[in-house]
Amino acid sequence: MSKITEMTTPNDKTAAPEVMTIKNFRSNGDIENFYRYIHDNGLRREAFMLMEYALSKVARARKGKRKAAVLQ
């Protein structure tokens, strides 16, 4: 049989929301499963290419914001 767990309400002071920070990002269960999936299926090269692409888009967007702020 399944376990019955106690439900907490949003007003309950004992309920602590999980806050995602840089320090605990890799220890998040979803991220660990994602890393395991990449490793188990030999997708390191493809994952690296995707990360490079995403980081280049972010860097380009940041650079555009800085140029716009300087021009104003």
PASE-689990 format. One record per atom (N, C-alpha, C): residue in one letter; chain; atom name; z, y, x. Coordinates in Angstrom, 2 decimals, always signed. Each point is the difference from the previous one (the first is absolute). Layout:
BEGIN
{rec A,A,CA,{Z,Y,X}}
...
***
This chain:
BEGIN
{rec M,A,N,{+0.00,-1.18,+0.83}}
{rec M,A,CA,{+0.00,+1.18,-0.83}}
{rec M,A,C,{+0.00,+1.24,+0.87}}
{rec S,A,N,{-0.46,+1.09,-0.55}}
{rec S,A,CA,{-0.04,+1.23,+0.76}}
{rec S,A,C,{+1.34,+0.71,-0.03}}
{rec K,A,N,{+0.24,+0.75,+1.01}}
{rec K,A,CA,{+1.23,+0.77,+0.11}}
{rec K,A,C,{-0.10,+1.25,-0.86}}
{rec I,A,N,{+1.08,+0.35,-0.63}}
{rec I,A,CA,{+0.04,+1.24,-0.76}}
{rec I,A,C,{+0.62,+1.06,+0.89}}
{rec T,A,N,{-0.73,+1.08,+0.22}}
{rec T,A,CA,{+0.51,+1.06,+0.85}}
{rec T,A,C,{+0.41,+1.19,-0.85}}
{rec E,A,N,{+0.94,+0.73,+0.52}}
{rec E,A,CA,{+0.51,+1.17,-0.71}}
{rec E,A,C,{-0.99,+1.15,+0.17}}
{rec M,A,N,{-0.40,+0.61,-1.07}}
{rec M,A,CA,{-0.93,+1.11,+0.03}}
{rec M,A,C,{+0.77,+1.30,+0.17}}
{rec T,A,N,{-0.51,+0.88,+0.83}}
{rec T,A,CA,{+0.63,+1.30,+0.19}}
{rec T,A,C,{-0.83,+1.06,-0.69}}
{rec T,A,N,{+0.65,+1.01,-0.49}}
{rec T,A,CA,{-0.67,+1.10,-0.66}}
{rec T,A,C,{-0.26,+1.10,+1.00}}
{rec P,A,N,{-0.96,+0.89,-0.27}}
{rec P,A,CA,{-0.28,+1.09,+0.93}}
{rec P,A,C,{+1.20,+0.93,+0.22}}
{rec N,A,N,{+0.92,+0.06,-0.97}}
{rec N,A,CA,{+1.16,+0.86,+0.15}}
{rec N,A,C,{+1.13,-0.66,+0.76}}
{rec D,A,N,{-0.13,-1.27,+0.31}}
{rec D,A,CA,{+1.04,-0.74,+0.71}}
{rec D,A,C,{+0.08,+0.50,+1.44}}
{rec K,A,N,{+1.18,+0.41,+0.45}}
{rec K,A,CA,{+0.19,+0.55,+1.34}}
{rec K,A,C,{-0.05,-1.08,+1.08}}
{rec T,A,N,{+0.20,-1.26,-0.36}}
{rec T,A,CA,{+0.00,-1.07,+1.00}}
{rec T,A,C,{-1.41,-0.44,+0.38}}
{rec A,A,N,{-0.98,+0.34,-0.80}}
{rec A,A,CA,{-1.38,-0.39,+0.30}}
{rec A,A,C,{-0.57,+0.93,+1.05}}
{rec A,A,N,{-0.35,-0.55,+1.15}}
{rec A,A,CA,{-0.56,+0.80,+1.08}}
{rec A,A,C,{-1.49,-0.27,+0.09}}
{rec P,A,N,{-0.84,+1.01,-0.20}}
{rec P,A,CA,{-1.44,-0.23,+0.10}}
{rec P,A,C,{-0.40,-0.25,+1.44}}
{rec E,A,N,{-0.97,-0.86,+0.18}}
{rec E,A,CA,{-0.47,-0.31,+1.34}}
{rec E,A,C,{-0.90,+1.14,+0.46}}
{rec V,A,N,{+0.39,+0.64,+1.08}}
{rec V,A,CA,{-0.75,+1.13,+0.52}}
{rec V,A,C,{-0.82,-0.48,+1.18}}
{rec M,A,N,{-1.29,+0.28,-0.04}}
{rec M,A,CA,{-0.89,-0.43,+1.07}}
{rec M,A,C,{-0.03,+1.08,+1.08}}
{rec T,A,N,{+0.45,-0.37,+1.19}}
{rec T,A,CA,{-0.05,+0.89,+1.14}}
{rec T,A,C,{-0.80,-0.68,+1.11}}
{rec I,A,N,{-0.30,+0.75,+1.02}}
{rec I,A,CA,{-0.73,-0.57,+1.13}}
{rec I,A,C,{+0.81,-1.12,+0.65}}
{rec K,A,N,{+1.32,+0.17,+0.06}}
{rec K,A,CA,{+0.84,-0.99,+0.67}}
{rec K,A,C,{+0.04,-1.33,-0.72}}
{rec N,A,N,{+0.00,+0.00,-1.34}}
{rec N,A,CA,{+0.10,-1.27,-0.72}}
{rec N,A,C,{-1.33,-0.44,-0.61}}
{rec F,A,N,{-1.09,+0.63,+0.39}}
{rec F,A,CA,{-1.31,-0.32,-0.55}}
{rec F,A,C,{-0.41,-1.44,+0.31}}
{rec R,A,N,{+0.16,-0.42,+1.24}}
{rec R,A,CA,{-0.43,-1.34,+0.39}}
{rec R,A,C,{+0.91,-1.10,-0.53}}
{rec S,A,N,{+1.22,+0.34,-0.36}}
{rec S,A,CA,{+0.90,-1.02,-0.52}}
{rec S,A,C,{-0.12,-0.17,-1.50}}
{rec N,A,N,{-0.85,+0.76,-0.64}}
{rec N,A,CA,{-0.26,-0.14,-1.43}}
{rec N,A,C,{-0.67,-1.37,-0.24}}
{rec G,A,N,{+0.42,-0.70,-1.02}}
{rec G,A,CA,{-0.52,-1.34,-0.28}}
{rec G,A,C,{-1.50,-0.04,-0.21}}
{rec D,A,N,{-0.54,+0.99,-0.70}}
{rec D,A,CA,{-1.44,+0.03,-0.26}}
{rec D,A,C,{-0.78,+0.18,+1.31}}
{rec I,A,N,{+0.50,+0.85,+0.86}}
{rec I,A,CA,{-0.68,+0.24,+1.28}}
{rec I,A,C,{+0.08,-1.23,+0.89}}
{rec E,A,N,{+1.15,-0.66,+0.02}}
{rec E,A,CA,{+0.12,-1.23,+0.78}}
{rec E,A,C,{-0.97,-1.06,-0.49}}
{rec N,A,N,{-0.15,-0.14,-1.31}}
{rec N,A,CA,{-0.95,-0.96,-0.56}}
{rec N,A,C,{-1.43,+0.37,+0.36}}
{rec F,A,N,{-0.29,+1.30,+0.00}}
{rec F,A,CA,{-1.33,+0.47,+0.37}}
{rec F,A,C,{-0.30,-0.34,+1.47}}
{rec Y,A,N,{+0.95,+0.27,+0.90}}
{rec Y,A,CA,{-0.18,-0.35,+1.40}}
{rec Y,A,C,{-0.19,-1.50,+0.18}}
{rec R,A,N,{+0.77,-0.79,-0.73}}
{rec R,A,CA,{-0.11,-1.46,+0.08}}
{rec R,A,C,{-1.38,-0.45,-0.48}}
{rec Y,A,N,{-0.50,+0.58,-1.07}}
{rec Y,A,CA,{-1.33,-0.33,-0.53}}
{rec Y,A,C,{-1.08,+0.29,+1.04}}
{rec I,A,N,{+0.09,+1.17,+0.63}}
{rec I,A,CA,{-0.98,+0.36,+1.02}}
{rec I,A,C,{+0.05,-0.99,+1.16}}
{rec H,A,N,{+1.20,-0.34,+0.46}}
{rec H,A,CA,{+0.14,-0.93,+1.12}}
{rec H,A,C,{-0.50,-1.40,-0.35}}
{rec D,A,N,{+0.41,-0.49,-1.16}}
{rec D,A,CA,{-0.37,-1.37,-0.39}}
{rec D,A,C,{-1.49,-0.18,-0.22}}
{rec N,A,N,{-0.68,+1.04,-0.42}}
{rec N,A,CA,{-1.43,-0.11,-0.31}}
{rec N,A,C,{-0.90,+0.56,+1.10}}
{rec G,A,N,{+0.57,+0.36,+1.14}}
{rec G,A,CA,{-0.81,+0.47,+1.13}}
{rec G,A,C,{-0.74,+1.28,-0.29}}
{rec L,A,N,{+0.66,+0.95,-0.64}}
{rec L,A,CA,{-0.66,+1.25,-0.40}}
{rec L,A,C,{+0.44,+1.19,+0.85}}
{rec R,A,N,{+0.46,-0.25,+1.21}}
{rec R,A,CA,{+0.50,+1.10,+0.82}}
{rec R,A,C,{-1.09,+1.01,+0.33}}
{rec R,A,N,{-1.18,-0.46,+0.34}}
{rec R,A,CA,{-1.10,+0.92,+0.34}}
{rec R,A,C,{-0.37,+0.86,-1.19}}
{rec E,A,N,{-0.14,-0.61,-1.16}}
{rec E,A,CA,{-0.36,+0.74,-1.20}}
{rec E,A,C,{+1.09,+1.00,-0.40}}
{rec A,A,N,{+1.26,-0.42,+0.13}}
{rec A,A,CA,{+1.12,+0.89,-0.33}}
{rec A,A,C,{+0.02,+1.19,+0.96}}
{rec F,A,N,{-0.27,-0.25,+1.28}}
{rec F,A,CA,{-0.03,+1.08,+0.99}}
{rec F,A,C,{-1.11,+0.99,-0.34}}
{rec M,A,N,{-1.17,-0.50,-0.37}}
{rec M,A,CA,{-1.11,+0.87,-0.36}}
{rec M,A,C,{+0.34,+0.85,-1.23}}
{rec L,A,N,{+0.65,-0.60,-0.98}}
{rec L,A,CA,{+0.40,+0.75,-1.19}}
{rec L,A,C,{+1.03,+1.08,+0.33}}
{rec M,A,N,{+0.95,-0.33,+0.88}}
{rec M,A,CA,{+1.00,+0.99,+0.39}}
{rec M,A,C,{-0.63,+1.15,+0.78}}
{rec E,A,N,{-0.92,-0.29,+0.89}}
{rec E,A,CA,{-0.70,+1.06,+0.72}}
{rec E,A,C,{-0.74,+0.92,-0.96}}
{rec Y,A,N,{-0.67,-0.58,-0.97}}
{rec Y,A,CA,{-0.74,+0.79,-0.99}}
{rec Y,A,C,{+0.95,+0.90,-0.80}}
{rec A,A,N,{+1.09,-0.57,-0.47}}
{rec A,A,CA,{+0.95,+0.77,-0.80}}
{rec A,A,C,{+0.63,+1.13,+0.82}}
{rec L,A,N,{+0.38,-0.31,+1.23}}
{rec L,A,CA,{+0.61,+1.03,+0.85}}
{rec L,A,C,{-0.98,+1.11,+0.35}}
{rec S,A,N,{-1.27,-0.34,+0.18}}
{rec S,A,CA,{-0.99,+1.04,+0.29}}
{rec S,A,C,{-0.18,+0.93,-1.20}}
{rec K,A,N,{+0.05,-0.56,-1.20}}
{rec K,A,CA,{-0.11,+0.83,-1.21}}
{rec K,A,C,{+1.21,+0.92,-0.14}}
{rec V,A,N,{+1.18,-0.52,+0.29}}
{rec V,A,CA,{+1.22,+0.82,-0.09}}
{rec V,A,C,{-0.03,+1.09,+1.05}}
{rec A,A,N,{-0.40,-0.34,+1.23}}
{rec A,A,CA,{-0.05,+0.98,+1.08}}
{rec A,A,C,{-1.01,+1.10,-0.33}}
{rec R,A,N,{-1.13,-0.37,-0.57}}
{rec R,A,CA,{-1.02,+0.97,-0.36}}
{rec R,A,C,{+0.51,+0.93,-1.10}}
{rec A,A,N,{+0.71,-0.55,-0.97}}
{rec A,A,CA,{+0.55,+0.81,-1.08}}
{rec A,A,C,{+1.06,+0.96,+0.53}}
{rec R,A,N,{+0.84,-0.47,+0.91}}
{rec R,A,CA,{+1.02,+0.87,+0.60}}
{rec R,A,C,{-0.64,+1.12,+0.80}}
{rec K,A,N,{-1.03,-0.34,+0.76}}
{rec K,A,CA,{-0.68,+1.00,+0.82}}
{rec K,A,C,{-0.61,+1.07,-0.89}}
{rec G,A,N,{-0.59,-0.40,-1.13}}
{rec G,A,CA,{-0.59,+0.96,-0.93}}
{rec G,A,C,{+1.05,+0.92,-0.61}}
{rec K,A,N,{+1.17,-0.55,-0.30}}
{rec K,A,CA,{+1.07,+0.83,-0.56}}
{rec K,A,C,{+0.50,+1.02,+1.01}}
{rec R,A,N,{+0.12,-0.42,+1.26}}
{rec R,A,CA,{+0.47,+0.93,+1.04}}
{rec R,A,C,{-1.00,+1.12,+0.21}}
{rec K,A,N,{-1.30,-0.32,+0.02}}
{rec K,A,CA,{-1.02,+1.02,+0.19}}
{rec K,A,C,{+0.02,+0.98,-1.16}}
{rec A,A,N,{+0.18,-0.50,-1.23}}
{rec A,A,CA,{+0.03,+0.87,-1.16}}
{rec A,A,C,{+1.23,+0.92,+0.05}}
{rec A,A,N,{+1.12,-0.51,+0.48}}
{rec A,A,CA,{+1.21,+0.81,+0.09}}
{rec A,A,C,{-0.15,+1.09,+1.07}}
{rec V,A,N,{-0.68,-0.29,+1.09}}
{rec V,A,CA,{-0.20,+0.97,+1.07}}
{rec V,A,C,{-0.95,+1.11,-0.46}}
{rec L,A,N,{-1.01,-0.36,-0.76}}
{rec L,A,CA,{-0.98,+0.97,-0.46}}
{rec L,A,C,{+0.56,+0.98,-1.03}}
{rec Q,A,N,{+1.04,-0.38,-0.68}}
{rec Q,A,CA,{+0.53,+0.89,-1.04}}
{rec Q,A,C,{+0.85,+1.05,+0.53}}
***
